[in-house]
Amino acid sequence: MNQPQSPAEPNPLGIDGIEFIEYATTQPQALGALLESLGFAAIARHRSREVTLYAQGGMNVIVNADPRTMPLLDTEPQATVIGAIALRVRDADAAYRRAVDMGAWPIPTRAGVMELNIPGVHCAGDSILYFVDRVGDFSIYDVDFKPIPNAPQQVPAIAGLHFFGVVQAIGAGRAPEWTDFYRQMLGFQPLAEGTWFGVVPKGTLLESPCRRFYLQLVEPPEGAGGLQWEEQMIRVGLGVPDVAAAVQALRERGIVFLDREPSQRGALTQLYKGGVSFELVASQGKEGAAQ
């Protein structure tokens, strides 16, 4: 990765937001119940694997409990991790080829017979970065998933919830390497020092070239030599136009937040069993606009 991004290509892959977040889990029922408390609804199941698609507004979350995914969780028999992020791009095959040409490591195909092969590359830890395009009304879910009978196919977003970004744990001193990875391969740009969203002002913030979501790279805290810290995706950020209204709506659905009184900038949920948490961030959801 030694070629700088051309200024003429601010969005070389035509990235247009997050298509889905995928969790690998040994506890699909517990994770599903948590997602439903957040306002998601299970709308489809994979035709041949233990995988369920949840949706809310414009967000898609995949809960993957297929045994072939479980090597991601070898160290924690009862755990949940962010296994993959899928980016919506102009041309998935072209995005994949460019990423590999820029030095990304391709992943071997995991598709079975009659299953859709989604191109992807290795990302933090054992996670995968997928590339997904949409052709007309066709979507990747039309091939591999069957709608759940009587499930709603249009799920309204609670309090305007939308994907805002993902927090990634990185090794000490590795921020420059990861920043170059995302900048040169995908066109992300680091924000000015001191620019923060939400309530966890740490690390390095990168803005997607479509300006619709962010990545937050967080190194281990100082003096944490004995802390187990692995490079991995650790938390999803959800944007909301009104933090207080969203917190109230989600509390009524059973979601527990760390602070009794939420900040105007955001709020952080408790760490749920399995290691899952979510962050609310003040955001209008238009071209990555944030407050």
C-alpha positions in Angstrom: 0.0 0.0 0.0 2.5 2.6 -1.2 0.4 4.5 -3.7 -1.5 7.6 -2.4 -5.1 8.0 -3.4 -5.6 10.3 -6.3 -7.4 13.6 -5.4 -9.5 13.0 -8.5 -11.0 9.9 -7.0 -12.6 10.9 -3.6 -14.8 7.8 -3.8 -13.0 5.3 -6.0 -15.3 2.4 -5.2 -18.5 4.3 -5.3 -19.2 3.4 -1.6 -22.8 4.3 -0.6 -23.2 3.3 3.0 -23.3 0.1 5.0 -25.3 -2.8 3.5 -25.2 -5.0 6.6 -23.4 -5.7 9.8 -22.9 -9.4 10.6 -22.5 -10.9 14.0 -21.1 -14.3 14.6 -22.6 -15.8 17.8 -23.0 -18.9 19.9 -26.2 -17.3 21.4 -28.5 -16.4 18.5 -31.7 -16.4 20.6 -30.2 -14.0 23.1 -28.7 -11.7 20.4 -32.0 -11.8 18.5 -33.9 -10.8 21.6 -31.5 -7.8 22.1 -31.9 -6.7 18.5 -35.7 -6.9 18.8 -35.5 -4.7 21.9 -33.5 -2.2 19.7 -36.4 -2.2 17.2 -35.1 -4.7 14.7 -37.4 -7.5 13.4 -36.4 -10.9 12.1 -37.6 -10.9 8.5 -35.8 -13.8 6.7 -33.8 -16.9 7.3 -31.0 -18.5 5.3 -32.1 -21.3 3.1 -29.4 -23.8 4.3 -27.6 -22.3 7.3 -28.4 -21.1 10.8 -28.4 -17.5 9.8 -31.2 -14.9 10.3 -31.7 -11.5 8.8 -32.9 -8.6 11.0 -34.0 -5.2 9.6 -35.0 -1.8 10.8 -35.4 1.2 8.6 -32.5 1.2 6.2 -30.4 -1.1 8.5 -29.7 -4.8 8.0 -28.1 -7.0 10.6 -27.2 -10.7 10.0 -27.0 -13.1 13.0 -24.8 -15.9 12.0 -24.8 -19.0 14.3 -23.6 -21.4 11.6 -21.1 -23.9 13.1 -18.7 -23.1 10.2 -18.4 -19.6 11.6 -17.6 -20.7 15.1 -13.8 -20.7 14.8 -14.2 -16.9 15.3 -15.4 -17.7 18.8 -13.0 -20.5 19.8 -11.7 -18.6 22.8 -15.2 -17.7 24.1 -17.8 -20.5 24.1 -20.5 -18.0 24.9 -19.7 -15.0 22.9 -20.8 -12.6 20.1 -18.4 -10.8 17.8 -18.8 -8.5 14.8 -17.8 -11.0 12.1 -18.3 -8.8 9.0 -19.2 -5.4 7.6 -20.6 -5.2 4.1 -20.2 -2.0 2.2 -22.6 -1.0 -0.6 -20.5 -0.2 -3.6 -20.9 0.7 -7.3 -19.5 -2.6 -8.6 -18.7 -5.4 -6.1 -16.3 -7.3 -8.3 -14.4 -4.2 -9.3 -14.2 -3.1 -5.6 -12.8 -6.5 -4.6 -10.2 -6.5 -7.4 -9.0 -3.0 -6.5 -8.8 -3.9 -2.8 -6.7 -7.0 -3.6 -4.5 -5.0 -6.0 -3.9 -2.5 -3.2 -2.6 -5.2 -0.9 -5.8 -6.5 0.9 -5.9 -10.2 1.6 -8.7 -12.0 -0.2 -10.9 -14.5 1.7 -11.6 -17.9 0.3 -15.2 -18.4 -0.8 -17.6 -19.6 1.9 -20.5 -20.0 -0.4 -22.1 -23.5 -0.7 -23.9 -25.0 -3.6 -26.5 -22.7 -5.0 -25.4 -19.9 -2.6 -24.4 -16.4 -3.5 -20.6 -15.7 -3.4 -20.0 -12.3 -1.9 -16.5 -10.9 -2.5 -14.6 -9.9 0.5 -11.2 -9.3 2.1 -9.7 -9.7 5.5 -10.2 -6.9 8.0 -9.5 -6.5 11.7 -8.8 -9.8 13.5 -10.9 -12.5 11.9 -13.5 -10.2 10.6 -14.4 -9.7 6.9 -15.0 -6.6 4.8 -17.6 -7.5 2.1 -18.5 -5.6 -1.1 -22.1 -5.6 -2.2 -23.7 -4.0 -5.2 -27.4 -3.7 -6.0 -28.8 -4.2 -9.5 -32.2 -2.6 -9.9 -34.5 -4.2 -7.3 -32.4 -7.3 -6.9 -30.6 -7.7 -3.6 -28.3 -10.4 -2.1 -31.0 -11.5 0.2 -33.2 -12.6 -2.7 -30.8 -15.5 -3.3 -29.9 -17.0 0.0 -32.8 -16.0 2.3 -36.4 -17.0 2.6 -38.9 -14.6 4.1 -40.2 -15.5 7.5 -44.0 -16.1 7.2 -46.0 -13.2 8.6 -42.9 -11.2 9.3 -43.0 -7.5 8.4 -41.0 -6.8 5.3 -40.9 -3.0 6.0 -39.7 -2.3 9.6 -39.9 1.4 10.6 -36.9 2.9 12.4 -37.4 3.7 16.0 -36.6 7.4 16.7 -34.9 7.7 13.4 -32.2 5.0 14.1 -29.6 4.5 11.3 -26.1 3.2 11.0 -23.6 5.8 12.1 -20.3 3.8 12.3 -18.2 1.1 13.8 -15.6 1.2 16.6 -12.5 -0.9 15.9 -9.9 -1.9 18.4 -6.3 -1.7 17.1 -2.9 -2.5 18.4 -0.8 0.2 20.2 0.8 2.5 17.7 -1.1 1.0 14.7 -3.3 3.9 13.9 -1.1 5.1 11.0 -1.2 1.6 9.4 -4.9 1.2 9.7 -5.6 4.8 8.6 -3.5 4.1 5.4 -5.3 0.8 4.9 -8.8 2.4 4.9 -7.6 5.6 3.0 -5.7 4.0 0.2 -8.0 1.0 -0.3 -11.4 2.5 0.3 -11.0 6.3 0.2 -11.7 7.0 3.9 -10.3 10.3 5.3 -9.1 11.0 8.8 -11.0 13.8 10.5 -9.2 16.8 12.1 -7.7 16.1 15.5 -10.2 17.0 18.2 -13.3 16.2 16.1 -15.5 13.8 18.0 -19.0 12.4 17.8 -20.9 10.6 20.6 -19.6 10.2 24.1 -16.4 8.2 23.7 -13.8 10.7 22.5 -10.9 8.3 21.9 -8.7 7.2 19.0 -8.7 8.2 15.4 -11.9 9.0 13.4 -12.2 8.2 9.7 -15.0 9.4 7.5 -16.3 7.3 4.6 -15.9 8.8 1.1 -19.8 8.9 0.9 -19.9 10.8 4.2 -22.6 8.5 5.5 -20.7 6.6 8.2 -17.5 6.6 10.2 -14.8 4.3 11.6 -13.3 4.9 15.0 -9.9 3.3 15.6 -9.1 2.9 19.3 -5.7 1.9 20.7 -5.3 0.3 24.1 -5.3 2.8 27.0 -2.0 3.9 28.5 -0.8 1.7 31.3 -2.9 -1.2 30.3 0.0 -3.6 29.8 -1.9 -6.6 31.3 -5.2 -5.8 29.5 -6.2 -8.4 26.9 -6.6 -6.2 23.7 -7.1 -7.8 20.3 -7.6 -6.1 17.0 -11.3 -6.5 16.2 -14.5 -4.7 15.5 -16.0 -4.0 19.0 -19.1 -1.8 18.8 -21.7 -0.5 16.3 -22.8 3.2 16.5 -26.4 4.1 15.7 -27.2 7.6 14.7 -30.4 9.3 16.0 -31.7 12.9 15.4 -32.7 13.3 19.1 -30.7 11.4 21.6 -33.0 12.0 24.6 -36.0 10.8 22.6 -34.2 7.7 21.4 -33.0 6.8 24.8 -36.5 7.1 26.3 -38.0 5.0 23.5 -35.4 2.3 23.9 -35.5 2.3 27.7 -39.2 1.6 27.4 -38.2 -1.4 25.3 -35.8 -2.7 27.9 -32.5 -1.3 26.7 -30.2 -0.3 29.6 -27.9 2.7 29.2 -24.8 3.4 31.4 -25.7 7.0 32.2 -28.9 7.9 33.9 -29.1 11.2 32.0 -27.9 10.9 28.4 -25.7 13.6 26.8 -26.9 15.6 23.9 -24.1 14.0 21.9 -25.0 10.4 22.5 -25.4 7.5 25.0 -23.8 4.1 25.5 -25.6 1.0 26.4 -24.5 -1.5 29.0 -22.3 -4.4 27.9 -24.8 -7.2 27.3 -24.1 -10.9 27.8 -21.9 -12.2 25.0 -19.9 -8.9 24.8 -22.3 -6.7 22.8 -22.9 -3.0 23.3 -24.2 -0.2 21.1 -23.6 3.6 21.1 -26.2 6.2 20.1 -24.7 9.3 18.4 -26.5 12.5 17.6 -26.9 12.5 13.8 -29.4 13.6 11.2 -28.6 10.7 8.9 -28.0 12.8 5.8 -24.6 12.6 4.2 -23.1 11.7 7.5 -24.3 14.9 9.1 -23.6 14.9 12.9 -23.9 17.3 15.8 
